[in-house]
Amino acid sequence: MLENWIPTTDLPRLMEVNPADLTRTLFLTAMDFVCYEDRTIGQIHDFTHKIDDVLYKQWRNMHPLHG
């Protein structure tokens, strides 16, 4: 069902990828760059705060504060 869900999200647009090219494997590989468990050191690497920052900056550029 992942293949049906992905095109309904903003992920292809944000990733600048054609939804048809965003296969299940490619999506799951990309998710490793969002959050993954490094079993060699016993830590979870979570990059969601960096993604939030980028999305906020894009949104703020589109919707600037008016003084």
N, C-alpha and C positions, 0 to 999 in steps of 0.2 A: 504494500500500500504506500510505501515511501515514494515510489515513482509517481503516484497519482497526487500525493500531497505537495511535493516540492514545487511544481508549477503554480500552485495556488498561493504561494507565499511571495514575499518580496526578495527572497534569497537570490534568484537568478538575476534580477535587476541590480541588486546591490553588489553582486559578484561580477556583473557585466558579462554574464554567460547566457548563451541561448538555452532556454529551458530544455530543449531536446537534447542538448549536449551534456546536461547535468544528470548523469547516470547515478544510480544508487552507489556504486563504488566510488565515483568521484565525490559525491556528496559526503559519504562517510569519511573519506580521506580528508576532505576539507574541514570536517568537524573536529579532526584531531588538532587543527590549528586554533580551535576555539577552547577546547578543554581536553586534556588527556592525562592519564595516569602514568607516571614514570616509575615503573616498578624497581628500577635499579637503585633509586634513592628513596623510594617510598613516599613520593609526593605527587599531588595533583597540581598540574599547571593549568591555571584558569586565566584565559585572556579576555574574558567577557568585558572587563572594565575598559580595556583598550578599544574594544569594538563599540562600547557605549560612547566613549569619547569621540570616536570618528563619526558615529551617527549623529551625535549632538552637534558637532561642528558643521556637518552638512546641513542639518535642519536649521541651525542658527544662520548660516549663510543664505538659506532660502527665505528665512523669516527673521530679519534683523530687528533688534530692539530700536524703537523710535524714541529719540530723546525728547 
